[in-house]
Amino acid sequence: MVYVDSSKPRLVQGFTKNTFTAMIEGVRESSIEAGLIAEKIFDDGIKGLYRTTATDGVFCYTFFKAIAIKY
């Protein structure tokens, strides 16, 4: 789990902005072109991610691992 708020400015910049949000922004075009999400909804989500980096914002993410078996 990752928890980031303004008391951790290096994580705000290094993880929330430069890693997580950048990763999501990187799939914008392909996601929209594939019809997975509408442009406005995607852009609103990115705005929400950047909002978590404000002084009163909080970013929390839980990583998980999944294993699939094909029968």
mmCIF file of the N, C-alpha and C atoms, coordinates in Angstrom:
data_MODEL
# 
_entry.id   MODEL 
# 
loop_
_atom_site.group_PDB 
_atom_site.id 
_atom_site.type_symbol 
_atom_site.label_atom_id 
_atom_site.label_alt_id 
_atom_site.label_comp_id 
_atom_site.label_asym_id 
_atom_site.label_entity_id 
_atom_site.label_seq_id 
_atom_site.pdbx_PDB_ins_code 
_atom_site.Cartn_x 
_atom_site.Cartn_y 
_atom_site.Cartn_z 
_atom_site.occupancy 
_atom_site.B_iso_or_equiv 
_atom_site.pdbx_formal_charge 
_atom_site.auth_seq_id 
_atom_site.auth_comp_id 
_atom_site.auth_asym_id 
_atom_site.auth_atom_id 
_atom_site.pdbx_PDB_model_num 
ATOM 1   N N  . MET A 1 1  ? 0.849   -1.171  0.000   1.00 0.00 ? 1  MET A N  1 
ATOM 2   C CA . MET A 1 1  ? 0.000   0.000   0.000   1.00 0.00 ? 1  MET A CA 1 
ATOM 3   C C  . MET A 1 1  ? 0.892   1.230   0.000   1.00 0.00 ? 1  MET A C  1 
ATOM 4   N N  . VAL A 1 2  ? 0.441   2.251   -0.708  1.00 0.00 ? 2  VAL A N  1 
ATOM 5   C CA . VAL A 1 2  ? 1.140   3.535   -0.747  1.00 0.00 ? 2  VAL A CA 1 
ATOM 6   C C  . VAL A 1 2  ? 0.188   4.592   -0.216  1.00 0.00 ? 2  VAL A C  1 
ATOM 7   N N  . TYR A 1 3  ? 0.662   5.386   0.735   1.00 0.00 ? 3  TYR A N  1 
ATOM 8   C CA . TYR A 1 3  ? -0.106  6.515   1.269   1.00 0.00 ? 3  TYR A CA 1 
ATOM 9   C C  . TYR A 1 3  ? 0.760   7.748   1.127   1.00 0.00 ? 3  TYR A C  1 
ATOM 10  N N  . VAL A 1 4  ? 0.233   8.780   0.463   1.00 0.00 ? 4  VAL A N  1 
ATOM 11  C CA . VAL A 1 4  ? 1.002   10.003  0.240   1.00 0.00 ? 4  VAL A CA 1 
ATOM 12  C C  . VAL A 1 4  ? 0.126   11.211  0.547   1.00 0.00 ? 4  VAL A C  1 
ATOM 13  N N  . ASP A 1 5  ? 0.649   12.113  1.358   1.00 0.00 ? 5  ASP A N  1 
ATOM 14  C CA . ASP A 1 5  ? 0.003   13.410  1.557   1.00 0.00 ? 5  ASP A CA 1 
ATOM 15  C C  . ASP A 1 5  ? 1.088   14.479  1.542   1.00 0.00 ? 5  ASP A C  1 
ATOM 16  N N  . SER A 1 6  ? 0.707   15.725  1.753   1.00 0.00 ? 6  SER A N  1 
ATOM 17  C CA . SER A 1 6  ? 1.665   16.829  1.617   1.00 0.00 ? 6  SER A CA 1 
ATOM 18  C C  . SER A 1 6  ? 2.797   16.795  2.638   1.00 0.00 ? 6  SER A C  1 
ATOM 19  N N  . SER A 1 7  ? 2.697   15.957  3.678   1.00 0.00 ? 7  SER A N  1 
ATOM 20  C CA . SER A 1 7  ? 3.795   15.818  4.633   1.00 0.00 ? 7  SER A CA 1 
ATOM 21  C C  . SER A 1 7  ? 4.950   14.999  4.029   1.00 0.00 ? 7  SER A C  1 
ATOM 22  N N  . LYS A 1 8  ? 4.710   14.423  2.853   1.00 0.00 ? 8  LYS A N  1 
ATOM 23  C CA . LYS A 1 8  ? 5.722   13.624  2.155   1.00 0.00 ? 8  LYS A CA 1 
ATOM 24  C C  . LYS A 1 8  ? 5.945   14.193  0.748   1.00 0.00 ? 8  LYS A C  1 
ATOM 25  N N  . PRO A 1 9  ? 6.511   15.392  0.638   1.00 0.00 ? 9  PRO A N  1 
ATOM 26  C CA . PRO A 1 9  ? 6.628   16.061  -0.667  1.00 0.00 ? 9  PRO A CA 1 
ATOM 27  C C  . PRO A 1 9  ? 7.428   15.277  -1.700  1.00 0.00 ? 9  PRO A C  1 
ATOM 28  N N  . ARG A 1 10 ? 8.416   14.515  -1.270  1.00 0.00 ? 10 ARG A N  1 
ATOM 29  C CA . ARG A 1 10 ? 9.184   13.715  -2.238  1.00 0.00 ? 10 ARG A CA 1 
ATOM 30  C C  . ARG A 1 10 ? 8.326   12.612  -2.853  1.00 0.00 ? 10 ARG A C  1 
ATOM 31  N N  . LEU A 1 11 ? 7.426   12.039  -2.057  1.00 0.00 ? 11 LEU A N  1 
ATOM 32  C CA . LEU A 1 11 ? 6.518   11.027  -2.601  1.00 0.00 ? 11 LEU A CA 1 
ATOM 33  C C  . LEU A 1 11 ? 5.425   11.653  -3.462  1.00 0.00 ? 11 LEU A C  1 
ATOM 34  N N  . VAL A 1 12 ? 4.971   12.846  -3.092  1.00 0.00 ? 12 VAL A N  1 
ATOM 35  C CA . VAL A 1 12 ? 3.983   13.544  -3.927  1.00 0.00 ? 12 VAL A CA 1 
ATOM 36  C C  . VAL A 1 12 ? 4.548   13.723  -5.325  1.00 0.00 ? 12 VAL A C  1 
ATOM 37  N N  . GLN A 1 13 ? 5.764   14.221  -5.397  1.00 0.00 ? 13 GLN A N  1 
ATOM 38  C CA . GLN A 1 13 ? 6.398   14.470  -6.698  1.00 0.00 ? 13 GLN A CA 1 
ATOM 39  C C  . GLN A 1 13 ? 6.841   13.173  -7.367  1.00 0.00 ? 13 GLN A C  1 
ATOM 40  N N  . GLY A 1 14 ? 7.590   12.378  -6.641  1.00 0.00 ? 14 GLY A N  1 
ATOM 41  C CA . GLY A 1 14 ? 8.217   11.199  -7.232  1.00 0.00 ? 14 GLY A CA 1 
ATOM 42  C C  . GLY A 1 14 ? 7.266   10.056  -7.534  1.00 0.00 ? 14 GLY A C  1 
ATOM 43  N N  . PHE A 1 15 ? 6.297   9.806   -6.662  1.00 0.00 ? 15 PHE A N  1 
ATOM 44  C CA . PHE A 1 15 ? 5.397   8.690   -6.913  1.00 0.00 ? 15 PHE A CA 1 
ATOM 45  C C  . PHE A 1 15 ? 4.076   9.140   -7.519  1.00 0.00 ? 15 PHE A C  1 
ATOM 46  N N  . THR A 1 16 ? 3.334   10.008  -6.807  1.00 0.00 ? 16 THR A N  1 
ATOM 47  C CA . THR A 1 16 ? 1.996   10.361  -7.275  1.00 0.00 ? 16 THR A CA 1 
ATOM 48  C C  . THR A 1 16 ? 2.024   11.043  -8.640  1.00 0.00 ? 16 THR A C  1 
ATOM 49  N N  . LYS A 1 17 ? 2.892   12.048  -8.803  1.00 0.00 ? 17 LYS A N  1 
ATOM 50  C CA . LYS A 1 17 ? 2.933   12.768  -10.085 1.00 0.00 ? 17 LYS A CA 1 
ATOM 51  C C  . LYS A 1 17 ? 3.760   12.050  -11.137 1.00 0.00 ? 17 LYS A C  1 
ATOM 52  N N  . ASN A 1 18 ? 5.022   11.764  -10.817 1.00 0.00 ? 18 ASN A N  1 
ATOM 53  C CA . ASN A 1 18 ? 5.962   11.277  -11.838 1.00 0.00 ? 18 ASN A CA 1 
ATOM 54  C C  . ASN A 1 18 ? 5.870   9.788   -12.143 1.00 0.00 ? 18 ASN A C  1 
ATOM 55  N N  . THR A 1 19 ? 5.230   9.024   -11.276 1.00 0.00 ? 19 THR A N  1 
ATOM 56  C CA . THR A 1 19 ? 5.117   7.593   -11.526 1.00 0.00 ? 19 THR A CA 1 
ATOM 57  C C  . THR A 1 19 ? 3.668   7.202   -11.821 1.00 0.00 ? 19 THR A C  1 
ATOM 58  N N  . PHE A 1 20 ? 2.805   7.309   -10.842 1.00 0.00 ? 20 PHE A N  1 
ATOM 59  C CA . PHE A 1 20 ? 1.448   6.805   -10.998 1.00 0.00 ? 20 PHE A CA 1 
ATOM 60  C C  . PHE A 1 20 ? 0.642   7.608   -12.018 1.00 0.00 ? 20 PHE A C  1 
ATOM 61  N N  . THR A 1 21 ? 0.548   8.915   -11.829 1.00 0.00 ? 21 THR A N  1 
ATOM 62  C CA . THR A 1 21 ? -0.243  9.737   -12.747 1.00 0.00 ? 21 THR A CA 1 
ATOM 63  C C  . THR A 1 21 ? 0.350   9.711   -14.147 1.00 0.00 ? 21 THR A C  1 
ATOM 64  N N  . ALA A 1 22 ? 1.670   9.760   -14.249 1.00 0.00 ? 22 ALA A N  1 
ATOM 65  C CA . ALA A 1 22 ? 2.322   9.695   -15.567 1.00 0.00 ? 22 ALA A CA 1 
ATOM 66  C C  . ALA A 1 22 ? 2.010   8.372   -16.263 1.00 0.00 ? 22 ALA A C  1 
ATOM 67  N N  . MET A 1 23 ? 1.966   7.284   -15.515 1.00 0.00 ? 23 MET A N  1 
ATOM 68  C CA . MET A 1 23 ? 1.647   5.977   -16.087 1.00 0.00 ? 23 MET A CA 1 
ATOM 69  C C  . MET A 1 23 ? 0.219   5.974   -16.646 1.00 0.00 ? 23 MET A C  1 
ATOM 70  N N  . ILE A 1 24 ? -0.715  6.521   -15.901 1.00 0.00 ? 24 ILE A N  1 
ATOM 71  C CA . ILE A 1 24 ? -2.105  6.568   -16.350 1.00 0.00 ? 24 ILE A CA 1 
ATOM 72  C C  . ILE A 1 24 ? -2.238  7.495   -17.560 1.00 0.00 ? 24 ILE A C  1 
ATOM 73  N N  . GLU A 1 25 ? -1.593  8.644   -17.517 1.00 0.00 ? 25 GLU A N  1 
ATOM 74  C CA . GLU A 1 25 ? -1.637  9.566   -18.658 1.00 0.00 ? 25 GLU A CA 1 
ATOM 75  C C  . GLU A 1 25 ? -1.087  8.909   -19.921 1.00 0.00 ? 25 GLU A C  1 
ATOM 76  N N  . GLY A 1 26 ? -0.157  8.004   -19.762 1.00 0.00 ? 26 GLY A N  1 
ATOM 77  C CA . GLY A 1 26 ? 0.471   7.334   -20.888 1.00 0.00 ? 26 GLY A CA 1 
ATOM 78  C C  . GLY A 1 26 ? -0.455  6.412   -21.675 1.00 0.00 ? 26 GLY A C  1 
ATOM 79  N N  . VAL A 1 27 ? -1.570  6.010   -21.084 1.00 0.00 ? 27 VAL A N  1 
ATOM 80  C CA . VAL A 1 27 ? -2.509  5.139   -21.801 1.00 0.00 ? 27 VAL A CA 1 
ATOM 81  C C  . VAL A 1 27 ? -3.751  5.891   -22.266 1.00 0.00 ? 27 VAL A C  1 
ATOM 82  N N  . ARG A 1 28 ? -3.719  7.212   -22.188 1.00 0.00 ? 28 ARG A N  1 
ATOM 83  C CA . ARG A 1 28 ? -4.895  8.025   -22.547 1.00 0.00 ? 28 ARG A CA 1 
ATOM 84  C C  . ARG A 1 28 ? -5.379  7.734   -23.959 1.00 0.00 ? 28 ARG A C  1 
ATOM 85  N N  . GLU A 1 29 ? -4.515  7.945   -24.930 1.00 0.00 ? 29 GLU A N  1 
ATOM 86  C CA . GLU A 1 29 ? -4.925  7.807   -26.325 1.00 0.00 ? 29 GLU A CA 1 
ATOM 87  C C  . GLU A 1 29 ? -5.402  6.401   -26.653 1.00 0.00 ? 29 GLU A C  1 
ATOM 88  N N  . SER A 1 30 ? -4.644  5.396   -26.240 1.00 0.00 ? 30 SER A N  1 
ATOM 89  C CA . SER A 1 30 ? -5.029  4.025   -26.573 1.00 0.00 ? 30 SER A CA 1 
ATOM 90  C C  . SER A 1 30 ? -6.342  3.629   -25.893 1.00 0.00 ? 30 SER A C  1 
ATOM 91  N N  . SER A 1 31 ? -6.581  4.108   -24.691 1.00 0.00 ? 31 SER A N  1 
ATOM 92  C CA . SER A 1 31 ? -7.821  3.788   -23.981 1.00 0.00 ? 31 SER A CA 1 
ATOM 93  C C  . SER A 1 31 ? -9.028  4.425   -24.651 1.00 0.00 ? 31 SER A C  1 
ATOM 94  N N  . ILE A 1 32 ? -8.861  5.673   -25.068 1.00 0.00 ? 32 ILE A N  1 
ATOM 95  C CA . ILE A 1 32 ? -9.949  6.377   -25.743 1.00 0.00 ? 32 ILE A CA 1 
ATOM 96  C C  . ILE A 1 32 ? -10.211 5.768   -27.120 1.00 0.00 ? 32 ILE A C  1 
ATOM 97  N N  . GLU A 1 33 ? -9.130  5.518   -27.870 1.00 0.00 ? 33 GLU A N  1 
ATOM 98  C CA . GLU A 1 33 ? -9.276  4.934   -29.208 1.00 0.00 ? 33 GLU A CA 1 
ATOM 99  C C  . GLU A 1 33 ? -9.905  3.548   -29.166 1.00 0.00 ? 33 GLU A C  1 
ATOM 100 N N  . ALA A 1 34 ? -9.636  2.785   -28.125 1.00 0.00 ? 34 ALA A N  1 
ATOM 101 C CA . ALA A 1 34 ? -10.200 1.444   -27.985 1.00 0.00 ? 34 ALA A CA 1 
ATOM 102 C C  . ALA A 1 34 ? -11.647 1.479   -27.505 1.00 0.00 ? 34 ALA A C  1 
ATOM 103 N N  . GLY A 1 35 ? -12.139 2.663   -27.180 1.00 0.00 ? 35 GLY A N  1 
ATOM 104 C CA . GLY A 1 35 ? -13.514 2.794   -26.720 1.00 0.00 ? 35 GLY A CA 1 
ATOM 105 C C  . GLY A 1 35 ? -13.728 2.345   -25.289 1.00 0.00 ? 35 GLY A C  1 
ATOM 106 N N  . LEU A 1 36 ? -12.644 2.264   -24.527 1.00 0.00 ? 36 LEU A N  1 
ATOM 107 C CA . LEU A 1 36 ? -12.756 1.819   -23.138 1.00 0.00 ? 36 LEU A CA 1 
ATOM 108 C C  . LEU A 1 36 ? -13.298 2.897   -22.214 1.00 0.00 ? 36 LEU A C  1 
ATOM 109 N N  . ILE A 1 37 ? -13.087 4.165   -22.605 1.00 0.00 ? 37 ILE A N  1 
ATOM 110 C CA . ILE A 1 37 ? -13.488 5.279   -21.748 1.00 0.00 ? 37 ILE A CA 1 
ATOM 111 C C  . ILE A 1 37 ? -13.673 6.524   -22.609 1.00 0.00 ? 37 ILE A C  1 
ATOM 112 N N  . ALA A 1 38 ? -14.578 7.377   -22.206 1.00 0.00 ? 38 ALA A N  1 
ATOM 113 C CA . ALA A 1 38 ? -14.797 8.642   -22.912 1.00 0.00 ? 38 ALA A CA 1 
ATOM 114 C C  . ALA A 1 38 ? -13.692 9.630   -22.539 1.00 0.00 ? 38 ALA A C  1 
ATOM 115 N N  . GLU A 1 39 ? -13.367 10.490  -23.487 1.00 0.00 ? 39 GLU A N  1 
ATOM 116 C CA . GLU A 1 39 ? -12.288 11.470  -23.297 1.00 0.00 ? 39 GLU A CA 1 
ATOM 117 C C  . GLU A 1 39 ? -12.494 12.317  -22.036 1.00 0.00 ? 39 GLU A C  1 
ATOM 118 N N  . LYS A 1 40 ? -13.697 12.855  -21.853 1.00 0.00 ? 40 LYS A N  1 
ATOM 119 C CA . LYS A 1 40 ? -13.956 13.727  -20.706 1.00 0.00 ? 40 LYS A CA 1 
ATOM 120 C C  . LYS A 1 40 ? -13.817 12.972  -19.385 1.00 0.00 ? 40 LYS A C  1 
ATOM 121 N N  . ILE A 1 41 ? -14.304 11.750  -19.344 1.00 0.00 ? 41 ILE A N  1 
ATOM 122 C CA . ILE A 1 41 ? -14.199 10.966  -18.106 1.00 0.00 ? 41 ILE A CA 1 
ATOM 123 C C  . ILE A 1 41 ? -12.741 10.687  -17.773 1.00 0.00 ? 41 ILE A C  1 
ATOM 124 N N  . PHE A 1 42 ? -11.946 10.338  -18.784 1.00 0.00 ? 42 PHE A N  1 
ATOM 125 C CA . PHE A 1 42 ? -10.525 10.096  -18.559 1.00 0.00 ? 42 PHE A CA 1 
ATOM 126 C C  . PHE A 1 42 ? -9.861  11.364  -18.032 1.00 0.00 ? 42 PHE A C  1 
ATOM 127 N N  . ASP A 1 43 ? -10.106 12.490  -18.705 1.00 0.00 ? 43 ASP A N  1 
ATOM 128 C CA . ASP A 1 43 ? -9.491  13.757  -18.309 1.00 0.00 ? 43 ASP A CA 1 
ATOM 129 C C  . ASP A 1 43 ? -9.923  14.189  -16.909 1.00 0.00 ? 43 ASP A C  1 
ATOM 130 N N  . ASP A 1 44 ? -11.180 13.941  -16.568 1.00 0.00 ? 44 ASP A N  1 
ATOM 131 C CA . ASP A 1 44 ? -11.645 14.250  -15.202 1.00 0.00 ? 44 ASP A CA 1 
ATOM 132 C C  . ASP A 1 44 ? -10.914 13.391  -14.178 1.00 0.00 ? 44 ASP A C  1 
ATOM 133 N N  . GLY A 1 45 ? -10.643 12.148  -14.521 1.00 0.00 ? 45 GLY A N  1 
ATOM 134 C CA . GLY A 1 45 ? -9.893  11.273  -13.622 1.00 0.00 ? 45 GLY A CA 1 
ATOM 135 C C  . GLY A 1 45 ? -8.471  11.755  -13.403 1.00 0.00 ? 45 GLY A C  1 
ATOM 136 N N  . ILE A 1 46 ? -7.837  12.234  -14.466 1.00 0.00 ? 46 ILE A N  1 
ATOM 137 C CA . ILE A 1 46 ? -6.478  12.783  -14.346 1.00 0.00 ? 46 ILE A CA 1 
ATOM 138 C C  . ILE A 1 46 ? -6.488  14.034  -13.473 1.00 0.00 ? 46 ILE A C  1 
ATOM 139 N N  . LYS A 1 47 ? -7.494  14.878  -13.658 1.00 0.00 ? 47 LYS A N  1 
ATOM 140 C CA . LYS A 1 47 ? -7.621  16.064  -12.792 1.00 0.00 ? 47 LYS A CA 1 
ATOM 141 C C  . LYS A 1 47 ? -7.753  15.639  -11.338 1.00 0.00 ? 47 LYS A C  1 
ATOM 142 N N  . GLY A 1 48 ? -8.515  14.570  -11.100 1.00 0.00 ? 48 GLY A N  1 
ATOM 143 C CA . GLY A 1 48 ? -8.674  14.058  -9.743  1.00 0.00 ? 48 GLY A CA 1 
ATOM 144 C C  . GLY A 1 48 ? -7.360  13.555  -9.165  1.00 0.00 ? 48 GLY A C  1 
ATOM 145 N N  . LEU A 1 49 ? -6.565  12.886  -9.985  1.00 0.00 ? 49 LEU A N  1 
ATOM 146 C CA . LEU A 1 49 ? -5.256  12.434  -9.513  1.00 0.00 ? 49 LEU A CA 1 
ATOM 147 C C  . LEU A 1 49 ? -4.365  13.614  -9.146  1.00 0.00 ? 49 LEU A C  1 
ATOM 148 N N  . TYR A 1 50 ? -4.351  14.640  -9.988  1.00 0.00 ? 50 TYR A N  1 
ATOM 149 C CA . TYR A 1 50 ? -3.552  15.820  -9.659  1.00 0.00 ? 50 TYR A CA 1 
ATOM 150 C C  . TYR A 1 50 ? -4.093  16.533  -8.426  1.00 0.00 ? 50 TYR A C  1 
ATOM 151 N N  . ARG A 1 51 ? -5.390  16.451  -8.203  1.00 0.00 ? 51 ARG A N  1 
ATOM 152 C CA . ARG A 1 51 ? -5.984  17.072  -7.006  1.00 0.00 ? 51 ARG A CA 1 
ATOM 153 C C  . ARG A 1 51 ? -5.435  16.433  -5.739  1.00 0.00 ? 51 ARG A C  1 
ATOM 154 N N  . THR A 1 52 ? -5.095  15.144  -5.808  1.00 0.00 ? 52 THR A N  1 
ATOM 155 C CA . THR A 1 52 ? -4.545  14.476  -4.625  1.00 0.00 ? 52 THR A CA 1 
ATOM 156 C C  . THR A 1 52 ? -3.180  15.030  -4.241  1.00 0.00 ? 52 THR A C  1 
ATOM 157 N N  . THR A 1 53 ? -2.521  15.758  -5.154  1.00 0.00 ? 53 THR A N  1 
ATOM 158 C CA . THR A 1 53 ? -1.190  16.293  -4.867  1.00 0.00 ? 53 THR A CA 1 
ATOM 159 C C  . THR A 1 53 ? -1.252  17.692  -4.260  1.00 0.00 ? 53 THR A C  1 
ATOM 160 N N  . ALA A 1 54 ? -2.447  18.229  -4.060  1.00 0.00 ? 54 ALA A N  1 
ATOM 161 C CA . ALA A 1 54 ? -2.593  19.549  -3.431  1.00 0.00 ? 54 ALA A CA 1 
ATOM 162 C C  . ALA A 1 54 ? -2.248  19.452  -1.943  1.00 0.00 ? 54 ALA A C  1 
ATOM 163 N N  . THR A 1 55 ? -2.080  20.580  -1.325  1.00 0.00 ? 55 THR A N  1 
ATOM 164 C CA . THR A 1 55 ? -1.702  20.642  0.088   1.00 0.00 ? 55 THR A CA 1 
ATOM 165 C C  . THR A 1 55 ? -2.634  19.824  0.975   1.00 0.00 ? 55 THR A C  1 
ATOM 166 N N  . ASP A 1 56 ? -3.926  19.859  0.674   1.00 0.00 ? 56 ASP A N  1 
ATOM 167 C CA . ASP A 1 56 ? -4.887  19.107  1.488   1.00 0.00 ? 56 ASP A CA 1 
ATOM 168 C C  . ASP A 1 56 ? -5.304  17.788  0.839   1.00 0.00 ? 56 ASP A C  1 
ATOM 169 N N  . GLY A 1 57 ? -4.567  17.337  -0.168  1.00 0.00 ? 57 GLY A N  1 
ATOM 170 C CA . GLY A 1 57 ? -4.905  16.101  -0.865  1.00 0.00 ? 57 GLY A CA 1 
ATOM 171 C C  . GLY A 1 57 ? -4.244  14.875  -0.258  1.00 0.00 ? 57 GLY A C  1 
ATOM 172 N N  . VAL A 1 58 ? -4.825  13.728  -0.557  1.00 0.00 ? 58 VAL A N  1 
ATOM 173 C CA . VAL A 1 58 ? -4.303  12.444  -0.084  1.00 0.00 ? 58 VAL A CA 1 
ATOM 174 C C  . VAL A 1 58 ? -4.394  11.440  -1.231  1.00 0.00 ? 58 VAL A C  1 
ATOM 175 N N  . PHE A 1 59 ? -3.320  10.694  -1.441  1.00 0.00 ? 59 PHE A N  1 
ATOM 176 C CA . PHE A 1 59 ? -3.295  9.619   -2.431  1.00 0.00 ? 59 PHE A CA 1 
ATOM 177 C C  . PHE A 1 59 ? -3.032  8.327   -1.689  1.00 0.00 ? 59 PHE A C  1 
ATOM 178 N N  . CYS A 1 60 ? -3.880  7.339   -1.909  1.00 0.00 ? 60 CYS A N  1 
ATOM 179 C CA . CYS A 1 60 ? -3.707  6.037   -1.276  1.00 0.00 ? 60 CYS A CA 1 
ATOM 180 C C  . CYS A 1 60 ? -3.997  4.974   -2.322  1.00 0.00 ? 60 CYS A C  1 
ATOM 181 N N  . TYR A 1 61 ? -3.102  4.026   -2.466  1.00 0.00 ? 61 TYR A N  1 
ATOM 182 C CA . TYR A 1 61 ? -3.264  2.983   -3.475  1.00 0.00 ? 61 TYR A CA 1 
ATOM 183 C C  . TYR A 1 61 ? -2.789  1.660   -2.905  1.00 0.00 ? 61 TYR A C  1 
ATOM 184 N N  . THR A 1 62 ? -3.551  0.616   -3.128  1.00 0.00 ? 62 THR A N  1 
ATOM 185 C CA . THR A 1 62 ? -3.178  -0.715  -2.680  1.00 0.00 ? 62 THR A CA 1 
ATOM 186 C C  . THR A 1 62 ? -2.801  -1.559  -3.887  1.00 0.00 ? 62 THR A C  1 
ATOM 187 N N  . PHE A 1 63 ? -1.590  -2.053  -3.899  1.00 0.00 ? 63 PHE A N  1 
ATOM 188 C CA . PHE A 1 63 ? -1.131  -2.943  -4.963  1.00 0.00 ? 63 PHE A CA 1 
ATOM 189 C C  . PHE A 1 63 ? -1.553  -4.359  -4.599  1.00 0.00 ? 63 PHE A C  1 
ATOM 190 N N  . PHE A 1 64 ? -1.841  -5.144  -5.602  1.00 0.00 ? 64 PHE A N  1 
ATOM 191 C CA . PHE A 1 64 ? -2.193  -6.530  -5.347  1.00 0.00 ? 64 PHE A CA 1 
ATOM 192 C C  . PHE A 1 64 ? -1.664  -7.397  -6.482  1.00 0.00 ? 64 PHE A C  1 
ATOM 193 N N  . LYS A 1 65 ? -1.565  -8.650  -6.187  1.00 0.00 ? 65 LYS A N  1 
ATOM 194 C CA . LYS A 1 65 ? -1.115  -9.612  -7.164  1.00 0.00 ? 65 LYS A CA 1 
ATOM 195 C C  . LYS A 1 65 ? -2.241  -10.593 -7.419  1.00 0.00 ? 65 LYS A C  1 
ATOM 196 N N  . ALA A 1 66 ? -2.458  -10.912 -8.670  1.00 0.00 ? 66 ALA A N  1 
ATOM 197 C CA . ALA A 1 66 ? -3.484  -11.884 -9.023  1.00 0.00 ? 66 ALA A CA 1 
ATOM 198 C C  . ALA A 1 66 ? -2.856  -12.987 -9.871  1.00 0.00 ? 66 ALA A C  1 
ATOM 199 N N  . ILE A 1 67 ? -3.366  -14.160 -9.718  1.00 0.00 ? 67 ILE A N  1 
ATOM 200 C CA . ILE A 1 67 ? -2.912  -15.304 -10.508 1.00 0.00 ? 67 ILE A CA 1 
ATOM 201 C C  . ILE A 1 67 ? -4.154  -15.887 -11.193 1.00 0.00 ? 67 ILE A C  1 
ATOM 202 N N  . ALA A 1 68 ? -4.033  -16.138 -12.488 1.00 0.00 ? 68 ALA A N  1 
ATOM 203 C CA . ALA A 1 68 ? -5.148  -16.717 -13.233 1.00 0.00 ? 68 ALA A CA 1 
ATOM 204 C C  . ALA A 1 68 ? -4.748  -18.095 -13.763 1.00 0.00 ? 68 ALA A C  1 
ATOM 205 N N  . ILE A 1 69 ? -5.711  -18.944 -13.818 1.00 0.00 ? 69 ILE A N  1 
ATOM 206 C CA . ILE A 1 69 ? -5.503  -20.276 -14.364 1.00 0.00 ? 69 ILE A CA 1 
ATOM 207 C C  . ILE A 1 69 ? -6.533  -20.503 -15.458 1.00 0.00 ? 69 ILE A C  1 
ATOM 208 N N  . LYS A 1 70 ? -6.066  -20.873 -16.610 1.00 0.00 ? 70 LYS A N  1 
ATOM 209 C CA . LYS A 1 70 ? -6.957  -21.158 -17.735 1.00 0.00 ? 70 LYS A CA 1 
ATOM 210 C C  . LYS A 1 70 ? -7.187  -22.666 -17.795 1.00 0.00 ? 70 LYS A C  1 
ATOM 211 N N  . TYR A 1 71 ? -8.449  -23.058 -17.719 1.00 0.00 ? 71 TYR A N  1 
ATOM 212 C CA . TYR A 1 71 ? -8.797  -24.482 -17.769 1.00 0.00 ? 71 TYR A CA 1 
ATOM 213 C C  . TYR A 1 71 ? -9.152  -24.890 -19.167 1.00 0.00 ? 71 TYR A C  1 
# 
